Amino acid sequence: MAPTLLDLAHWSTWAVCTVIKVPQLAAVLAARSARGLSVGSLLLELAGFLVFLRYQIYYGYPLQTYLEYPIIIAQDVILLLLILHFSGDMRRALFYAVTFWGGWYMLTLQKWIIDLAMNLCTFISAASKVAQLQCLWQTKESGQVSALTWSMSAYTCASKTW
């Protein structure tokens, strides 16, 4: 019974991750606005996902243990581009791309760098959520924040801790 539940949690998490940002993307596109969304939060989230992905690749973990991360990263990049587009700040996209590309390679210059970065991933993830909540608190409105995306994110976090 336990292996069946673990398999169910694994596959359902992977399935949710393939569409986790779709409700958020749809909300932004429908409103043609990124009001209420924090660029800083999204950048922190992307940084955490990229560190995790790089760590998994660096240490040669099986693809099925991190397959959802490239999919989530692609969705986050699309969301970031939409936020930058609707906020009229597309010129920053190149800066962010170069920064993340450089970071991707710097992570593996020394083994201790990737290990330290991975140890900071939980903190980075939490900081991402705090940054989004702070944005919501300051603006006093949720704008285009998708409750469904946050709910799916909570599910995937809970299923991974099993």
SEMI-93903 format. One record per residue (C-alpha): residue number from 1; residue in one letter; chain; x, y, z. Coordinates in pm, 1 decimal. Example, Ala and Ser with C-alpha at 12.3 -4.5 7.8 and 13.67 -1.06 7.14 Angstrom:
% SEMI-93903
<atom><bavex>1</bavex><rokol>A</rokol><voza>A</voza><east>1230.0</east><north>-450.0</north><up>780.0</up></atom>
<atom><bavex>2</bavex><rokol>S</rokol><voza>A</voza><east>1367.0</east><north>-106.0</north><up>714.0</up></atom>
//
This chain:
% SEMI-93903
<atom><bavex>1</bavex><rokol>M</rokol><voza>A</voza><east>0.0</east><north>0.0</north><up>0.0</up></atom>
<atom><bavex>2</bavex><rokol>A</rokol><voza>A</voza><east>277.5</east><north>246.0</north><up>92.5</up></atom>
<atom><bavex>3</bavex><rokol>P</rokol><voza>A</voza><east>459.8</east><north>212.2</north><up>-243.5</up></atom>
<atom><bavex>4</bavex><rokol>T</rokol><voza>A</voza><east>130.8</east><north>272.8</north><up>-425.3</up></atom>
<atom><bavex>5</bavex><rokol>L</rokol><voza>A</voza><east>68.5</east><north>592.3</north><up>-225.6</up></atom>
<atom><bavex>6</bavex><rokol>L</rokol><voza>A</voza><east>422.6</east><north>710.4</north><up>-290.4</up></atom>
<atom><bavex>7</bavex><rokol>D</rokol><voza>A</voza><east>383.6</east><north>641.4</north><up>-661.7</up></atom>
<atom><bavex>8</bavex><rokol>L</rokol><voza>A</voza><east>53.3</east><north>829.9</north><up>-661.5</up></atom>
<atom><bavex>9</bavex><rokol>A</rokol><voza>A</voza><east>212.8</east><north>1125.2</north><up>-480.2</up></atom>
<atom><bavex>10</bavex><rokol>H</rokol><voza>A</voza><east>507.6</east><north>1122.3</north><up>-720.1</up></atom>
<atom><bavex>11</bavex><rokol>W</rokol><voza>A</voza><east>303.2</east><north>1110.6</north><up>-1040.3</up></atom>
<atom><bavex>12</bavex><rokol>S</rokol><voza>A</voza><east>38.2</east><north>1353.3</north><up>-920.4</up></atom>
<atom><bavex>13</bavex><rokol>T</rokol><voza>A</voza><east>310.2</east><north>1599.6</north><up>-817.3</up></atom>
<atom><bavex>14</bavex><rokol>W</rokol><voza>A</voza><east>474.6</east><north>1568.7</north><up>-1156.7</up></atom>
<atom><bavex>15</bavex><rokol>A</rokol><voza>A</voza><east>138.1</east><north>1618.9</north><up>-1330.6</up></atom>
<atom><bavex>16</bavex><rokol>V</rokol><voza>A</voza><east>56.1</east><north>1926.7</north><up>-1121.2</up></atom>
<atom><bavex>17</bavex><rokol>C</rokol><voza>A</voza><east>402.7</east><north>2072.9</north><up>-1186.9</up></atom>
<atom><bavex>18</bavex><rokol>T</rokol><voza>A</voza><east>350.1</east><north>2052.1</north><up>-1562.4</up></atom>
<atom><bavex>19</bavex><rokol>V</rokol><voza>A</voza><east>64.6</east><north>2303.5</north><up>-1534.3</up></atom>
<atom><bavex>20</bavex><rokol>I</rokol><voza>A</voza><east>139.3</east><north>2474.8</north><up>-1202.3</up></atom>
<atom><bavex>21</bavex><rokol>K</rokol><voza>A</voza><east>185.5</east><north>2823.5</north><up>-1348.7</up></atom>
<atom><bavex>22</bavex><rokol>V</rokol><voza>A</voza><east>-85.9</east><north>2798.9</north><up>-1613.6</up></atom>
<atom><bavex>23</bavex><rokol>P</rokol><voza>A</voza><east>-358.0</east><north>2956.9</north><up>-1393.9</up></atom>
<atom><bavex>24</bavex><rokol>Q</rokol><voza>A</voza><east>-119.1</east><north>3241.6</north><up>-1307.7</up></atom>
<atom><bavex>25</bavex><rokol>L</rokol><voza>A</voza><east>-25.8</east><north>3290.3</north><up>-1672.0</up></atom>
<atom><bavex>26</bavex><rokol>A</rokol><voza>A</voza><east>-392.9</east><north>3286.6</north><up>-1771.4</up></atom>
<atom><bavex>27</bavex><rokol>A</rokol><voza>A</voza><east>-479.5</east><north>3547.4</north><up>-1506.0</up></atom>
<atom><bavex>28</bavex><rokol>V</rokol><voza>A</voza><east>-203.7</east><north>3781.3</north><up>-1623.4</up></atom>
<atom><bavex>29</bavex><rokol>L</rokol><voza>A</voza><east>-295.0</east><north>3738.4</north><up>-1990.5</up></atom>
<atom><bavex>30</bavex><rokol>A</rokol><voza>A</voza><east>-667.8</east><north>3784.5</north><up>-1926.6</up></atom>
<atom><bavex>31</bavex><rokol>A</rokol><voza>A</voza><east>-613.3</east><north>4103.7</north><up>-1726.9</up></atom>
<atom><bavex>32</bavex><rokol>R</rokol><voza>A</voza><east>-326.7</east><north>4221.3</north><up>-1947.5</up></atom>
<atom><bavex>33</bavex><rokol>S</rokol><voza>A</voza><east>-168.2</east><north>4328.9</north><up>-1622.3</up></atom>
<atom><bavex>34</bavex><rokol>A</rokol><voza>A</voza><east>77.3</east><north>4192.2</north><up>-1367.7</up></atom>
<atom><bavex>35</bavex><rokol>R</rokol><voza>A</voza><east>-60.4</east><north>4400.2</north><up>-1081.7</up></atom>
<atom><bavex>36</bavex><rokol>G</rokol><voza>A</voza><east>0.0</east><north>4235.9</north><up>-744.9</up></atom>
<atom><bavex>37</bavex><rokol>L</rokol><voza>A</voza><east>281.2</east><north>4012.4</north><up>-868.1</up></atom>
<atom><bavex>38</bavex><rokol>S</rokol><voza>A</voza><east>630.3</east><north>4058.5</north><up>-729.1</up></atom>
<atom><bavex>39</bavex><rokol>V</rokol><voza>A</voza><east>921.4</east><north>4043.5</north><up>-972.5</up></atom>
<atom><bavex>40</bavex><rokol>G</rokol><voza>A</voza><east>1156.4</east><north>3991.7</north><up>-677.8</up></atom>
<atom><bavex>41</bavex><rokol>S</rokol><voza>A</voza><east>955.1</east><north>3693.3</north><up>-561.8</up></atom>
<atom><bavex>42</bavex><rokol>L</rokol><voza>A</voza><east>962.7</east><north>3536.9</north><up>-905.9</up></atom>
<atom><bavex>43</bavex><rokol>L</rokol><voza>A</voza><east>1337.6</east><north>3598.6</north><up>-941.7</up></atom>
<atom><bavex>44</bavex><rokol>L</rokol><voza>A</voza><east>1404.3</east><north>3431.3</north><up>-605.4</up></atom>
<atom><bavex>45</bavex><rokol>E</rokol><voza>A</voza><east>1185.0</east><north>3138.0</north><up>-703.5</up></atom>
<atom><bavex>46</bavex><rokol>L</rokol><voza>A</voza><east>1368.2</east><north>3103.2</north><up>-1034.6</up></atom>
<atom><bavex>47</bavex><rokol>A</rokol><voza>A</voza><east>1704.2</east><north>3119.1</north><up>-856.9</up></atom>
<atom><bavex>48</bavex><rokol>G</rokol><voza>A</voza><east>1601.0</east><north>2841.6</north><up>-618.2</up></atom>
<atom><bavex>49</bavex><rokol>F</rokol><voza>A</voza><east>1471.8</east><north>2621.0</north><up>-898.3</up></atom>
<atom><bavex>50</bavex><rokol>L</rokol><voza>A</voza><east>1785.4</east><north>2676.5</north><up>-1106.8</up></atom>
<atom><bavex>51</bavex><rokol>V</rokol><voza>A</voza><east>2013.0</east><north>2593.0</north><up>-812.0</up></atom>
<atom><bavex>52</bavex><rokol>F</rokol><voza>A</voza><east>1816.9</east><north>2275.9</north><up>-742.8</up></atom>
<atom><bavex>53</bavex><rokol>L</rokol><voza>A</voza><east>1823.6</east><north>2172.1</north><up>-1108.6</up></atom>
<atom><bavex>54</bavex><rokol>R</rokol><voza>A</voza><east>2195.2</east><north>2244.4</north><up>-1143.0</up></atom>
<atom><bavex>55</bavex><rokol>Y</rokol><voza>A</voza><east>2267.4</east><north>2046.7</north><up>-824.1</up></atom>
<atom><bavex>56</bavex><rokol>Q</rokol><voza>A</voza><east>2073.0</east><north>1744.7</north><up>-950.8</up></atom>
<atom><bavex>57</bavex><rokol>I</rokol><voza>A</voza><east>2254.2</east><north>1752.3</north><up>-1285.3</up></atom>
<atom><bavex>58</bavex><rokol>Y</rokol><voza>A</voza><east>2596.0</east><north>1812.6</north><up>-1125.4</up></atom>
<atom><bavex>59</bavex><rokol>Y</rokol><voza>A</voza><east>2565.7</east><north>1508.9</north><up>-899.8</up></atom>
<atom><bavex>60</bavex><rokol>G</rokol><voza>A</voza><east>2412.7</east><north>1289.2</north><up>-1169.7</up></atom>
<atom><bavex>61</bavex><rokol>Y</rokol><voza>A</voza><east>2075.8</east><north>1219.9</north><up>-1011.3</up></atom>
<atom><bavex>62</bavex><rokol>P</rokol><voza>A</voza><east>1825.0</east><north>1029.7</north><up>-1227.1</up></atom>
<atom><bavex>63</bavex><rokol>L</rokol><voza>A</voza><east>1615.5</east><north>1253.5</north><up>-1453.1</up></atom>
<atom><bavex>64</bavex><rokol>Q</rokol><voza>A</voza><east>1285.9</east><north>1137.9</north><up>-1297.6</up></atom>
<atom><bavex>65</bavex><rokol>T</rokol><voza>A</voza><east>1391.1</east><north>1293.4</north><up>-964.1</up></atom>
<atom><bavex>66</bavex><rokol>Y</rokol><voza>A</voza><east>1400.1</east><north>1644.3</north><up>-1109.2</up></atom>
<atom><bavex>67</bavex><rokol>L</rokol><voza>A</voza><east>1209.1</east><north>1631.7</north><up>-1438.2</up></atom>
<atom><bavex>68</bavex><rokol>E</rokol><voza>A</voza><east>946.0</east><north>1877.2</north><up>-1320.6</up></atom>
<atom><bavex>69</bavex><rokol>Y</rokol><voza>A</voza><east>1199.6</east><north>2154.8</north><up>-1257.9</up></atom>
<atom><bavex>70</bavex><rokol>P</rokol><voza>A</voza><east>1281.4</east><north>2237.8</north><up>-1622.3</up></atom>
<atom><bavex>71</bavex><rokol>I</rokol><voza>A</voza><east>907.1</east><north>2253.8</north><up>-1686.4</up></atom>
<atom><bavex>72</bavex><rokol>I</rokol><voza>A</voza><east>844.5</east><north>2487.0</north><up>-1391.3</up></atom>
<atom><bavex>73</bavex><rokol>I</rokol><voza>A</voza><east>1145.3</east><north>2700.3</north><up>-1485.1</up></atom>
<atom><bavex>74</bavex><rokol>A</rokol><voza>A</voza><east>1011.2</east><north>2741.8</north><up>-1840.0</up></atom>
<atom><bavex>75</bavex><rokol>Q</rokol><voza>A</voza><east>672.8</east><north>2848.8</north><up>-1701.4</up></atom>
<atom><bavex>76</bavex><rokol>D</rokol><voza>A</voza><east>841.3</east><north>3093.5</north><up>-1460.3</up></atom>
<atom><bavex>77</bavex><rokol>V</rokol><voza>A</voza><east>1046.4</east><north>3244.9</north><up>-1743.7</up></atom>
<atom><bavex>78</bavex><rokol>I</rokol><voza>A</voza><east>729.3</east><north>3298.2</north><up>-1948.3</up></atom>
<atom><bavex>79</bavex><rokol>L</rokol><voza>A</voza><east>559.6</east><north>3453.0</north><up>-1644.9</up></atom>
<atom><bavex>80</bavex><rokol>L</rokol><voza>A</voza><east>859.8</east><north>3679.4</north><up>-1582.8</up></atom>
<atom><bavex>81</bavex><rokol>L</rokol><voza>A</voza><east>852.4</east><north>3795.5</north><up>-1945.6</up></atom>
<atom><bavex>82</bavex><rokol>L</rokol><voza>A</voza><east>480.1</east><north>3869.3</north><up>-1918.9</up></atom>
<atom><bavex>83</bavex><rokol>I</rokol><voza>A</voza><east>530.2</east><north>4064.8</north><up>-1596.4</up></atom>
<atom><bavex>84</bavex><rokol>L</rokol><voza>A</voza><east>812.3</east><north>4265.6</north><up>-1753.9</up></atom>
<atom><bavex>85</bavex><rokol>H</rokol><voza>A</voza><east>605.1</east><north>4321.6</north><up>-2068.9</up></atom>
<atom><bavex>86</bavex><rokol>F</rokol><voza>A</voza><east>294.1</east><north>4442.3</north><up>-1889.6</up></atom>
<atom><bavex>87</bavex><rokol>S</rokol><voza>A</voza><east>494.4</east><north>4658.9</north><up>-1650.7</up></atom>
<atom><bavex>88</bavex><rokol>G</rokol><voza>A</voza><east>674.7</east><north>4817.2</north><up>-1947.3</up></atom>
<atom><bavex>89</bavex><rokol>D</rokol><voza>A</voza><east>1016.5</east><north>4700.6</north><up>-1828.7</up></atom>
<atom><bavex>90</bavex><rokol>M</rokol><voza>A</voza><east>1125.8</east><north>4451.5</north><up>-2097.1</up></atom>
<atom><bavex>91</bavex><rokol>R</rokol><voza>A</voza><east>1475.8</east><north>4600.6</north><up>-2109.5</up></atom>
<atom><bavex>92</bavex><rokol>R</rokol><voza>A</voza><east>1553.4</east><north>4415.3</north><up>-1784.4</up></atom>
<atom><bavex>93</bavex><rokol>A</rokol><voza>A</voza><east>1489.2</east><north>4076.5</north><up>-1946.2</up></atom>
<atom><bavex>94</bavex><rokol>L</rokol><voza>A</voza><east>1834.9</east><north>4065.2</north><up>-2102.2</up></atom>
<atom><bavex>95</bavex><rokol>F</rokol><voza>A</voza><east>1998.5</east><north>4159.2</north><up>-1771.3</up></atom>
<atom><bavex>96</bavex><rokol>Y</rokol><voza>A</voza><east>1811.3</east><north>3881.4</north><up>-1589.3</up></atom>
<atom><bavex>97</bavex><rokol>A</rokol><voza>A</voza><east>1894.1</east><north>3628.7</north><up>-1862.6</up></atom>
<atom><bavex>98</bavex><rokol>V</rokol><voza>A</voza><east>2266.3</east><north>3709.9</north><up>-1848.3</up></atom>
<atom><bavex>99</bavex><rokol>T</rokol><voza>A</voza><east>2264.8</east><north>3701.9</north><up>-1467.4</up></atom>
<atom><bavex>100</bavex><rokol>F</rokol><voza>A</voza><east>2095.9</east><north>3361.3</north><up>-1449.1</up></atom>
<atom><bavex>101</bavex><rokol>W</rokol><voza>A</voza><east>2310.0</east><north>3221.6</north><up>-1730.7</up></atom>
<atom><bavex>102</bavex><rokol>G</rokol><voza>A</voza><east>2625.5</east><north>3335.4</north><up>-1552.6</up></atom>
<atom><bavex>103</bavex><rokol>G</rokol><voza>A</voza><east>2499.4</east><north>3200.1</north><up>-1221.8</up></atom>
<atom><bavex>104</bavex><rokol>W</rokol><voza>A</voza><east>2425.8</east><north>2864.0</north><up>-1384.1</up></atom>
<atom><bavex>105</bavex><rokol>Y</rokol><voza>A</voza><east>2794.6</east><north>2824.8</north><up>-1471.0</up></atom>
<atom><bavex>106</bavex><rokol>M</rokol><voza>A</voza><east>2935.4</east><north>2984.6</north><up>-1155.8</up></atom>
<atom><bavex>107</bavex><rokol>L</rokol><voza>A</voza><east>2751.2</east><north>2732.8</north><up>-939.6</up></atom>
<atom><bavex>108</bavex><rokol>T</rokol><voza>A</voza><east>2982.5</east><north>2454.2</north><up>-1050.1</up></atom>
<atom><bavex>109</bavex><rokol>L</rokol><voza>A</voza><east>3315.5</east><north>2636.9</north><up>-1047.8</up></atom>
<atom><bavex>110</bavex><rokol>Q</rokol><voza>A</voza><east>3385.4</east><north>2478.7</north><up>-708.8</up></atom>
<atom><bavex>111</bavex><rokol>K</rokol><voza>A</voza><east>3204.2</east><north>2191.4</north><up>-539.2</up></atom>
<atom><bavex>112</bavex><rokol>W</rokol><voza>A</voza><east>3149.9</east><north>2393.4</north><up>-222.0</up></atom>
<atom><bavex>113</bavex><rokol>I</rokol><voza>A</voza><east>2961.3</east><north>2663.6</north><up>-417.3</up></atom>
<atom><bavex>114</bavex><rokol>I</rokol><voza>A</voza><east>2693.9</east><north>2425.2</north><up>-546.7</up></atom>
<atom><bavex>115</bavex><rokol>D</rokol><voza>A</voza><east>2669.7</east><north>2256.1</north><up>-204.6</up></atom>
<atom><bavex>116</bavex><rokol>L</rokol><voza>A</voza><east>2627.7</east><north>2588.9</north><up>-25.5</up></atom>
<atom><bavex>117</bavex><rokol>A</rokol><voza>A</voza><east>2375.3</east><north>2710.6</north><up>-281.3</up></atom>
<atom><bavex>118</bavex><rokol>M</rokol><voza>A</voza><east>2172.8</east><north>2391.3</north><up>-241.2</up></atom>
<atom><bavex>119</bavex><rokol>N</rokol><voza>A</voza><east>2174.0</east><north>2432.6</north><up>137.2</up></atom>
<atom><bavex>120</bavex><rokol>L</rokol><voza>A</voza><east>2029.2</east><north>2780.4</north><up>87.1</up></atom>
<atom><bavex>121</bavex><rokol>C</rokol><voza>A</voza><east>1747.9</east><north>2662.3</north><up>-142.6</up></atom>
<atom><bavex>122</bavex><rokol>T</rokol><voza>A</voza><east>1489.8</east><north>2628.1</north><up>135.1</up></atom>
<atom><bavex>123</bavex><rokol>F</rokol><voza>A</voza><east>1570.3</east><north>2978.9</north><up>255.5</up></atom>
<atom><bavex>124</bavex><rokol>I</rokol><voza>A</voza><east>1551.3</east><north>3113.5</north><up>-101.1</up></atom>
<atom><bavex>125</bavex><rokol>S</rokol><voza>A</voza><east>1213.5</east><north>2946.2</north><up>-152.2</up></atom>
<atom><bavex>126</bavex><rokol>A</rokol><voza>A</voza><east>1078.6</east><north>3087.5</north><up>173.6</up></atom>
<atom><bavex>127</bavex><rokol>A</rokol><voza>A</voza><east>1215.6</east><north>3432.5</north><up>88.6</up></atom>
<atom><bavex>128</bavex><rokol>S</rokol><voza>A</voza><east>1032.8</east><north>3412.3</north><up>-243.9</up></atom>
<atom><bavex>129</bavex><rokol>K</rokol><voza>A</voza><east>700.3</east><north>3356.1</north><up>-71.3</up></atom>
<atom><bavex>130</bavex><rokol>V</rokol><voza>A</voza><east>771.2</east><north>3630.9</north><up>183.3</up></atom>
<atom><bavex>131</bavex><rokol>A</rokol><voza>A</voza><east>853.0</east><north>3874.0</north><up>-99.1</up></atom>
<atom><bavex>132</bavex><rokol>Q</rokol><voza>A</voza><east>520.9</east><north>3796.7</north><up>-270.6</up></atom>
<atom><bavex>133</bavex><rokol>L</rokol><voza>A</voza><east>328.9</east><north>3832.7</north><up>55.8</up></atom>
<atom><bavex>134</bavex><rokol>Q</rokol><voza>A</voza><east>506.7</east><north>4161.3</north><up>124.3</up></atom>
<atom><bavex>135</bavex><rokol>C</rokol><voza>A</voza><east>404.0</east><north>4285.2</north><up>-221.1</up></atom>
<atom><bavex>136</bavex><rokol>L</rokol><voza>A</voza><east>43.6</east><north>4189.2</north><up>-148.5</up></atom>
<atom><bavex>137</bavex><rokol>W</rokol><voza>A</voza><east>58.4</east><north>4361.7</north><up>189.9</up></atom>
<atom><bavex>138</bavex><rokol>Q</rokol><voza>A</voza><east>199.9</east><north>4683.1</north><up>41.1</up></atom>
<atom><bavex>139</bavex><rokol>T</rokol><voza>A</voza><east>-41.9</east><north>4702.4</north><up>-249.9</up></atom>
<atom><bavex>140</bavex><rokol>K</rokol><voza>A</voza><east>-340.0</east><north>4595.9</north><up>-34.7</up></atom>
<atom><bavex>141</bavex><rokol>E</rokol><voza>A</voza><east>-478.8</east><north>4398.0</north><up>-327.2</up></atom>
<atom><bavex>142</bavex><rokol>S</rokol><voza>A</voza><east>-414.2</east><north>4060.5</north><up>-479.8</up></atom>
<atom><bavex>143</bavex><rokol>G</rokol><voza>A</voza><east>-426.9</east><north>4187.6</north><up>-837.0</up></atom>
<atom><bavex>144</bavex><rokol>Q</rokol><voza>A</voza><east>-354.4</east><north>3897.8</north><up>-1071.9</up></atom>
<atom><bavex>145</bavex><rokol>V</rokol><voza>A</voza><east>-222.2</east><north>3652.9</north><up>-808.7</up></atom>
<atom><bavex>146</bavex><rokol>S</rokol><voza>A</voza><east>-369.8</east><north>3309.4</north><up>-875.3</up></atom>
<atom><bavex>147</bavex><rokol>A</rokol><voza>A</voza><east>-499.1</east><north>3125.1</north><up>-569.4</up></atom>
<atom><bavex>148</bavex><rokol>L</rokol><voza>A</voza><east>-508.3</east><north>2805.3</north><up>-775.8</up></atom>
<atom><bavex>149</bavex><rokol>T</rokol><voza>A</voza><east>-135.8</east><north>2832.0</north><up>-855.3</up></atom>
<atom><bavex>150</bavex><rokol>W</rokol><voza>A</voza><east>-57.2</east><north>2887.9</north><up>-486.4</up></atom>
<atom><bavex>151</bavex><rokol>S</rokol><voza>A</voza><east>-277.9</east><north>2590.7</north><up>-391.9</up></atom>
<atom><bavex>152</bavex><rokol>M</rokol><voza>A</voza><east>-105.1</east><north>2365.2</north><up>-642.5</up></atom>
<atom><bavex>153</bavex><rokol>S</rokol><voza>A</voza><east>230.2</east><north>2481.7</north><up>-510.2</up></atom>
<atom><bavex>154</bavex><rokol>A</rokol><voza>A</voza><east>125.6</east><north>2397.3</north><up>-154.9</up></atom>
<atom><bavex>155</bavex><rokol>Y</rokol><voza>A</voza><east>16.4</east><north>2050.7</north><up>-272.0</up></atom>
<atom><bavex>156</bavex><rokol>T</rokol><voza>A</voza><east>347.3</east><north>1979.5</north><up>-443.7</up></atom>
<atom><bavex>157</bavex><rokol>C</rokol><voza>A</voza><east>542.0</east><north>2092.5</north><up>-136.6</up></atom>
<atom><bavex>158</bavex><rokol>A</rokol><voza>A</voza><east>331.8</east><north>1871.9</north><up>89.8</up></atom>
<atom><bavex>159</bavex><rokol>S</rokol><voza>A</voza><east>357.7</east><north>1570.2</north><up>-139.3</up></atom>
<atom><bavex>160</bavex><rokol>K</rokol><voza>A</voza><east>737.6</east><north>1603.6</north><up>-161.2</up></atom>
<atom><bavex>161</bavex><rokol>T</rokol><voza>A</voza><east>774.2</east><north>1596.9</north><up>217.7</up></atom>
<atom><bavex>162</bavex><rokol>W</rokol><voza>A</voza><east>600.2</east><north>1262.2</north><up>248.6</up></atom>
//
